[in-house]
Amino acid sequence: MKTDSNACQVASIGGRRQSLIEDARRERSAGGQPGTSRGVDAQVFEEKEGRVTLNVLFHLSNEKNGGFFKTGKIFETFDAKLLHVESRPCKRSKNSTSDLEFFVKCEVHSSDLEVFVNSLKRVVDNVRSIPEEKPWFPRQIKELDRCNLLITKFDPEMDKDHPGYTDPEYRKRRAFISELAYRYKGDPLPEVEYTAEETATREVYKKLRSIYANLACRQFLDGLQKLESECGYGEERIPQLRDISAFLKEKTGFQLRPVAGLLSARDFLASLAFRVFQCTQYIRHASAPMHSPEDCSHELLGHIPMLADKEFAQFSQIGLASLGASQEDIEKLSTLYWFTVEFGLCKQNGTVKAYGAGLLSSYGELYALSNEPEYKAFDPEETAVQPYQDQSYQPVYYVSESFEDAKMKLKYSTTIQRPFAVRYEPVTCSVDVLDEPSKIQTVLCETRDHLKILQGALE
């Protein structure tokens, strides 16, 4: 499943959008503490080179038609740099249909801060700051219900470049299947009765299956063979997520969850922390059968065979490093994911093989194994900041010496700075946040018990 870490606006299916302000409130109600208002300094969350960054929230009533233009003059007067502006109808106002609420993230000179805020108070209503909160993240697997922020990119309702944009029947069908995922709250995985046209995508399976033997890595081929014998993989039908999820849970502890579209990077990575893979159920458009950025053919053919391998499943739990990480680190992690789990190559028996899902689910993208693209040795620090291409084929691919090499180098993720550590508890499918000495001591005691068992086994 592809993710997008650069989009600043998120949406759910059917055009339903979720405000960044709502996100901040949601995160705060989930565990963050609202900031106090001891003074102007309490509004600042970053200061650098004589300038401060702050979030300001204010109301503008319909009667003050010139209010917003007056705020513009204030920003201009104080040489304020606007980093983000967002508006919406004011829910708390009596005239909620006409009054507006504005959220502004801005940067001003530290010496002007107090006068700047007081100037805003003269022309708009209810000026207050929103402190920069620590990102909320799920602690229990059931909280993944809240990890459902979708990006509008690759949505046929929004993206004109999507092959289904001009096909109303395809859009209607995809919206119906996406709605099943959107309503999913931990019940049995929904089943989809695929149409004859959708099942015709088996041609994709047939064509890719014919070239896998020479281009795919050994772990992928082993996983695919097991899926063919135990989950009905083949040319005649599209397998159901319910069957595949049960298969994966038994083999590697991973399980599937239906998703309505392209998830934000933070939510997708958070799901991986719990060994949950978010998987779409709709099919790519018939006009582009050999490539799709995000449909279940991509996931069933590209990701699932690899997730059946224990070593790779552990490799894919990179999401643990994302919990509570900064947005900058989220972007680095999602880029690492892109060049490994999505488009990774590795050496086996002296030959370069594909293990990335974006390669193995696209006939055209497998040109990566020709002599045309550039190869680079996998180096996490370099890879994490490498620009990537999500509209066409990749200009560069990273090659690991082996799976073991990639897994060892991905310990880079442990360098992410957080004021706590996390540990996944597979029995309860929960995450322990190690931020107090007592919690760390408990884990140490458990670890000693495990070491005693290992010592006894060795003896």
C-alpha positions in Angstrom: 0.0 0.0 0.0 1.5 3.3 -1.0 1.6 6.3 1.3 2.0 10.0 0.8 3.9 12.0 3.4 3.9 15.4 1.6 0.2 16.2 1.2 -1.0 18.7 3.7 -4.7 18.0 3.3 -6.3 14.7 4.0 -9.7 13.4 3.2 -12.0 10.4 3.7 -14.0 8.7 1.0 -16.9 10.5 -0.8 -15.2 13.8 -0.5 -15.5 14.0 3.3 -12.6 16.1 4.6 -11.0 16.3 8.0 -9.5 19.6 9.1 -6.0 20.0 10.4 -7.5 21.8 13.3 -9.7 18.8 14.0 -6.6 16.6 13.8 -5.0 18.7 16.5 -8.1 18.5 18.7 -8.3 14.8 18.2 -4.7 14.3 19.2 -5.0 16.5 22.2 -8.2 14.7 23.5 -6.4 11.4 23.0 -3.7 12.2 25.5 -2.1 15.6 25.0 -2.6 18.4 27.5 -3.8 21.8 26.3 -1.3 24.6 26.7 -1.7 27.1 29.4 -2.1 30.8 28.8 0.3 32.2 31.4 1.4 34.9 28.8 2.5 35.5 25.3 5.5 33.1 25.7 3.1 30.2 26.2 1.9 30.6 22.6 5.4 30.1 21.1 6.5 26.5 20.3 9.7 27.3 18.3 12.2 30.2 18.4 15.2 30.5 16.0 17.4 33.4 15.0 15.2 36.0 16.6 12.0 34.8 15.1 9.2 32.7 16.7 6.7 30.3 15.3 3.2 30.1 16.7 -0.3 28.8 15.8 -3.1 31.3 16.1 -6.9 30.5 16.0 -9.4 33.3 15.8 -13.1 33.9 14.8 -14.4 36.4 12.2 -18.0 37.3 12.3 -20.0 38.1 9.2 -20.5 41.6 10.5 -16.8 42.3 10.3 -16.5 42.0 6.6 -13.2 43.9 6.5 -11.7 42.0 9.4 -9.8 39.5 7.4 -8.3 42.2 5.2 -7.3 44.1 8.4 -5.5 41.0 9.6 -3.6 40.9 6.3 -2.4 44.4 7.0 -1.3 43.3 10.5 0.7 40.4 9.1 2.3 42.8 6.5 3.1 45.4 9.1 4.9 43.0 11.4 6.7 41.2 8.5 5.0 37.9 9.5 5.7 34.9 7.4 2.5 32.8 6.8 3.3 29.1 6.9 -0.2 27.8 6.8 -3.7 29.3 6.6 -7.0 27.4 6.9 -10.6 28.5 7.3 -14.0 26.9 7.9 -17.5 27.8 9.2 -17.3 28.6 12.9 -19.1 25.7 14.8 -19.3 27.6 18.1 -20.9 30.7 16.7 -24.7 31.5 16.6 -24.2 32.3 12.9 -22.3 29.1 12.1 -23.2 29.3 8.4 -21.7 32.8 7.9 -19.1 33.3 10.7 -15.7 31.8 10.0 -12.9 30.3 12.1 -9.3 30.8 11.0 -6.2 28.8 11.8 -2.9 30.5 11.0 0.6 29.1 11.5 3.0 32.0 11.3 6.5 33.3 12.1 7.2 36.8 13.5 10.1 38.6 15.1 10.3 37.7 18.7 10.5 41.4 19.8 7.1 42.0 18.0 5.2 39.1 19.4 3.2 40.7 22.1 2.2 43.8 20.0 1.4 41.5 17.1 -1.0 39.4 19.1 -2.6 42.4 20.7 -3.1 44.0 17.3 -5.0 40.9 16.1 -7.3 41.1 19.1 -8.4 44.5 18.0 -9.8 43.4 14.6 -11.0 39.8 15.2 -12.7 37.8 17.9 -11.5 35.2 20.4 -7.8 35.2 19.5 -6.1 32.2 21.1 -3.0 30.0 20.5 -2.8 26.3 19.9 0.4 24.8 21.2 2.2 22.4 19.0 1.2 19.0 20.4 3.1 15.8 20.4 1.7 13.5 17.7 -1.0 11.1 19.0 -0.4 7.4 18.2 -2.3 4.2 18.9 -1.4 2.1 21.9 -3.8 -0.7 21.3 -4.7 -2.4 18.0 -8.4 -1.4 18.3 -7.2 2.2 18.1 -6.3 1.7 14.5 -9.9 2.6 13.8 -8.7 6.2 14.2 -5.8 5.7 11.7 -7.9 6.4 8.6 -6.7 9.7 7.2 -6.7 9.4 3.4 -4.9 11.4 0.8 -6.8 12.6 -2.3 -4.0 11.7 -4.6 -4.9 8.7 -6.9 -8.6 9.1 -6.0 -10.6 8.9 -9.2 -13.1 11.4 -7.7 -10.4 14.0 -7.3 -7.3 13.1 -9.4 -7.7 13.9 -13.1 -4.7 11.8 -14.0 -6.4 8.6 -12.6 -7.5 6.3 -15.5 -11.0 6.0 -13.9 -11.6 9.8 -13.5 -13.9 9.9 -16.6 -15.6 6.6 -15.9 -18.7 7.2 -13.7 -19.5 3.5 -13.4 -16.0 2.7 -12.1 -16.1 5.6 -9.7 -19.4 4.4 -8.3 -18.2 0.9 -7.9 -14.9 1.9 -6.2 -16.8 4.3 -3.9 -19.1 1.4 -2.9 -16.2 -0.9 -2.1 -14.3 1.9 -0.3 -17.3 2.5 1.9 -17.1 -1.0 3.2 -13.6 -0.3 4.4 -14.5 3.1 5.8 -17.2 1.5 8.0 -15.0 -1.3 9.2 -14.5 -1.2 12.9 -12.9 -4.5 13.9 -15.7 -6.8 12.7 -15.0 -9.8 10.4 -13.3 -8.6 7.3 -15.9 -7.6 4.6 -16.1 -9.8 1.5 -16.5 -8.4 -2.0 -18.4 -10.2 -4.7 -16.3 -9.2 -7.7 -17.8 -8.7 -11.1 -16.8 -10.5 -14.3 -15.0 -7.4 -15.5 -13.1 -7.1 -12.2 -12.2 -10.8 -12.3 -10.8 -10.3 -15.8 -7.8 -8.7 -14.2 -6.6 -12.3 -13.7 -4.7 -11.5 -16.9 -2.4 -9.4 -14.7 -1.7 -12.5 -12.6 -1.1 -14.7 -15.6 1.4 -12.3 -17.2 3.3 -11.6 -14.0 3.4 -15.2 -12.9 5.2 -16.1 -16.2 8.1 -13.9 -15.4 8.4 -14.2 -11.6 10.7 -17.2 -11.8 13.6 -15.2 -13.2 13.0 -11.8 -11.6 11.5 -12.3 -8.1 13.5 -13.1 -5.0 13.3 -16.6 -3.4 11.2 -15.4 -0.4 8.6 -14.0 -2.7 8.4 -17.2 -4.8 8.1 -19.4 -1.7 5.3 -17.2 -0.3 3.4 -17.1 -3.6 3.5 -20.9 -3.8 2.0 -21.2 -0.3 -0.7 -18.7 -1.2 -1.6 -20.7 -4.3 -1.9 -23.9 -2.4 -3.7 -22.6 0.7 -5.5 -19.4 -0.2 -6.8 -19.9 -3.8 -4.3 -17.6 -5.5 -4.6 -18.2 -9.3 -6.0 -17.0 -12.6 -9.7 -17.8 -11.9 -10.6 -15.7 -9.0 -9.7 -12.7 -6.8 -9.0 -14.1 -3.2 -10.8 -12.6 -0.2 -8.9 -10.6 2.4 -10.5 -12.7 5.2 -8.8 -15.9 4.0 -5.5 -14.2 3.4 -5.5 -12.5 6.7 -6.0 -15.8 8.6 -3.2 -17.3 6.6 -0.8 -14.5 7.4 -1.6 -14.4 11.1 -0.7 -18.1 11.4 2.5 -17.8 9.4 4.0 -14.5 10.6 1.6 -12.7 13.0 0.6 -10.1 10.4 -3.1 -9.5 9.6 -5.0 -7.5 7.0 -7.3 -4.5 7.5 -9.5 -3.0 4.7 -8.7 0.6 3.8 -10.7 3.0 1.7 -7.7 4.5 -0.3 -4.3 6.0 0.0 -3.4 6.5 3.7 -1.3 9.3 5.2 2.2 8.1 5.9 1.8 8.4 9.7 -1.3 6.3 9.8 0.0 3.6 7.5 3.3 3.3 9.4 1.4 3.2 12.7 -0.5 0.2 11.4 2.6 -1.7 10.6 3.8 -1.2 14.2 0.9 -3.6 15.2 1.7 -6.0 12.3 -1.4 -4.8 10.5 -1.3 -4.2 6.8 -3.9 -1.9 5.4 -5.2 -3.3 2.2 -7.6 -2.0 -0.4 -10.3 -4.2 -2.0 -11.1 -2.4 -5.1 -9.6 -3.3 -8.5 -7.5 -1.1 -10.9 -9.2 0.4 -13.9 -9.5 -1.9 -16.9 -7.7 0.6 -19.2 -4.5 0.3 -17.2 -4.3 -3.4 -16.1 -0.5 -3.6 -15.8 0.1 -0.8 -13.4 -1.7 0.8 -10.5 -0.5 3.0 -7.6 -2.9 1.5 -5.1 -5.4 -1.3 -5.7 -5.7 -4.8 -4.3 -3.8 -6.3 -7.2 -0.8 -4.3 -6.1 -1.2 -5.5 -2.5 -2.2 -9.2 -3.2 0.5 -9.7 -5.8 3.2 -7.4 -4.4 3.0 -7.2 -0.7 1.2 -10.4 0.6 3.7 -13.1 -0.7 6.5 -11.2 1.1 4.6 -10.8 4.3 4.3 -14.6 4.4 8.1 -14.6 5.1 9.0 -14.3 8.9 12.2 -12.4 8.3 10.5 -9.9 5.9 7.5 -9.5 8.3 9.9 -8.4 11.0 11.6 -6.1 8.5 8.2 -4.6 7.7 7.5 -3.7 11.3 9.5 -0.5 10.7 6.4 1.3 11.8 7.4 1.0 15.5 9.9 3.7 14.9 7.2 6.0 13.6 5.1 6.1 16.8 5.3 9.6 18.2 8.0 10.7 15.7 8.2 14.2 14.2 6.9 14.9 10.7 10.4 15.2 9.4 11.2 11.7 10.7 7.9 10.3 9.3 8.9 11.5 5.9 12.3 9.8 6.2 10.8 6.6 7.3 8.2 6.6 4.5 10.9 7.3 2.0 12.9 4.3 3.4 9.8 2.2 3.1 9.3 3.4 -0.5 12.8 2.3 -1.6 12.8 -1.0 0.3 9.3 -2.6 0.8 7.9 -0.9 -2.3 10.8 -0.8 -4.7 13.6 -2.7 -3.1 16.1 -4.9 -4.9 18.5 -7.4 -3.4 21.2 -9.8 -4.5 20.7 -13.6 -4.4 23.3 -16.0 -5.7 25.1 -13.1 -7.4 21.9 -11.9 -9.3 19.8 -8.9 -8.6 16.2 -9.9 -7.7 13.1 -7.8 -6.9 11.4 -7.9 -3.4 9.6 -4.6 -3.6 5.8 -4.7 -4.0 5.7 -1.8 -6.5 8.0 -3.9 -8.7 6.4 -7.3 -8.3 2.8 -6.0 -9.0 3.7 -4.0 -12.2 4.8 -5.6 -15.4 6.3 -2.4 -16.7 8.0 -1.4 -13.4 10.0 -4.6 -13.6 12.2 -2.8 -16.1 14.1 -2.1 -12.9 15.9 -5.4 -13.6 17.1 -4.2 -17.0 20.2 -2.2 -17.7 18.3 1.1 -17.9 17.9 2.5 -14.4 20.6 3.6 -12.0 21.5 1.2 -9.2 22.9 2.4 -5.8 24.0 0.4 -2.8 21.4 0.6 -0.1 22.5 3.2 2.5 19.7 4.2 4.9 21.0 7.7 5.5 21.2 8.5 1.8 18.0 6.6 0.9 15.9 8.5 3.5 16.4 11.8 1.7 16.3 10.6 -1.9 13.4 12.2 -3.9 11.1 9.5 -5.3 8.7 9.3 -8.3 5.1 8.2 -7.8 3.8 9.1 -11.2 6.1 7.0 -13.4 9.0 4.5 -13.2 11.8 5.2 -10.7 15.0 6.7 -12.0 17.1 5.0 -9.3 16.8 1.8 -7.2 18.7 0.8 -4.1 20.2 -2.7 -4.0 20.9 -4.6 -0.8 23.5 -7.2 -0.6 20.9 -9.5 1.0 17.8 -9.4 3.2 20.1 -9.7 6.2 22.0 -6.7 4.9 18.8 -4.6 4.5 17.5 -5.6 7.9 20.7 -4.8 9.7 21.0 -1.4 8.0 17.4 -0.5 8.9 18.5 -0.3 12.5 19.0 3.3 11.3 15.4 3.7 12.4 16.5 3.4 16.0 18.4 6.7 15.7 15.1 8.6 15.6 15.0 10.9 18.6 12.0 10.4 20.9 11.7 11.1 24.7 10.6 7.4 25.1 11.0 4.0 23.7 8.3 1.6 22.5 7.9 -2.2 22.6 5.3 -4.3 20.8 3.5 -6.9 22.9 2.3 -9.6 20.6 0.1 -11.4 23.1 -2.1 -8.3 23.7 -1.4 -6.7 20.3 -0.5 -3.5 22.2 2.4 -1.1 22.4 4.2 -0.4 25.7 5.5 3.1 26.0 8.7 3.0 28.0 8.9 6.5 29.5 9.3 5.7 33.2 12.0 3.8 35.2 9.3 1.4 36.6 8.2 0.4 33.1 11.7 -0.2 32.0 12.4 -2.3 35.1 9.4 -4.5 34.3 10.7 -5.1 30.8 14.1 -5.9 32.1 12.7 -8.5 34.5 10.8 -10.1 31.6 14.0 -10.1 29.5 16.0 -11.8 32.2 13.4 -14.6 32.3 13.7 -15.0 28.5 17.5 -15.1 28.8 17.3 -17.8 31.4 15.2 -19.9 29.1 17.7 -19.4 26.3 20.6 -20.2 28.6 18.9 -23.4 29.7 18.4 -24.4 26.1 22.0 -23.8 25.3 23.2 -25.8 28.3 
